Amino acid sequence: MNQKKNPWYFLVLLILAGESAFILPFVLSRVFRPTVLEAFGLDNVQLGLCFSVYGIVAVLSYLFGGPLADKFPPRKLIAVALWMTALGGLVYATFPSYTVLKILYGYWGFTTIFLFWAPMIKATRVLGGATSQGKAFGFLDGGRGLVGALFGTMGVLIFSLYITSEISEATFSESRAAFKYVILVSSGIVVLVGLLVWLFMKMDRKSEKEITLEKITLSQIQEVSRLPSVRLLMIIILCAYVGYKITDIFSLYAQDVMLYDQVQSAQVGTFLLFVRPVIGVLIGILADRSQTTYWLVVSFVVSFFGALLFATGIISDSETVLFFISILVVATGIYAARSLYFAVMESGEIPLVLTGTAVGLISLIGYTPDIFAGPAMGYLLDNSPGAEGHQHVFWMLSLFSFIGGIAAWYYFQLYRNQKQHSLMMKRTGVQPLEGEL
């Protein structure tokens, strides 16, 4: 299939949409975690359970939303998802009760996954073509990181502007009012991005028809599920996503262990967001110049050793330089893996026209950390307050990085050349799918 090359701004719109969808449910709580806990009257376990409700709805949404992405153009699904997500921000800004907050996170699980996730991945794969998957996904994740960092920076600025007293002396009502403005401004930007996607991310009719199917059959879903690459990516993404979820606690680590105030803690979370675009772009370029699967293995190795720096407890409130170096090491491994795990779909010979279906199946297992990672981290942190609880969380990261590294190594060995892959396809009895591109 010879697809017409899409304009450069398609990638820009995908980047803006790709992070905007998750600003309200995740980025704000990552940057402002101590503030969120205080403003909503939550402990770490309760916030983790909100993420679990999101994850439960998301798992079902991955399964049914994947085939939807193979049936409808990405532009329409993405825009509607952003507008519905922003509506949830209006509820969030009222600081609802814990019960309503859990319902809201379930709602966001639907809007950001069922209508959004698979269309975004499929659109990015189309942009990458046969030879630039690493750059396409690396720039997507790196760009999303930059957008998240800018949102975080904007949020910290707005928050600090509405605190009239010294940050360390800010009252509960002042903090809550300031955070409300952060939520409302973020919601407005999400609406604007949705409008831009709807108006400008248009493909010609011929191209749209080539990447969509009139009907997704059960036999196609079954054949996709039997691909070795799909099964391995379930494990790889699960382990990598645990790492990504654990980055949520860096701002809390800054407060609990490094003894920073709320704004300084938020700045640590924002600093981490600025690391992500650099890693995404660099790893994407490196991957396309060599082997994407090889760099996926390297990313898990780096994540493993970075996690050990925190898990062993050698970082204290007097080790500021070591703290930021360790953050950089962990972030490098985690963000590199996140940038590459969908980029290896091409080498795993997953059909482009069935990308949405494959993403839905992979994500059904791969993103289950949305269910268990939050409560697990909350339990470890609340049952061992202070530095000890954080060490336990990073031992958890070490374990998942190790398992993910093994799965990535097997993927690398399996698909390092065409001949090996063909032999594996024959052994498993999987035949090329109809419409494979």
Secondary structure as UniProt FT lines:
FT   HELIX           9..22
FT   HELIX           23..27
FT   HELIX           28..31
FT   HELIX           33..40
FT   HELIX           44..69
FT   TURN            70..71
FT   HELIX           74..92
FT   TURN            93..94
FT   HELIX           98..109
FT   HELIX           110..114
FT   TURN            115..116
FT   HELIX           117..128
FT   TURN            129..131
FT   HELIX           133..161
FT   HELIX           167..169
FT   HELIX           172..200
FT   HELIX           205..210
FT   HELIX           218..225
FT   HELIX           228..246
FT   HELIX           247..249
FT   HELIX           250..256
FT   HELIX           262..289
FT   HELIX           292..311
FT   TURN            312..313
FT   TURN            317..318
FT   HELIX           320..340
FT   TURN            341..342
FT   HELIX           343..345
FT   TURN            346..349
FT   HELIX           352..354
FT   HELIX           355..366
FT   TURN            367..368
FT   HELIX           369..383
FT   TURN            385..386
FT   HELIX           387..414
FT   HELIX           418..428
FT   TURN            434..435
//
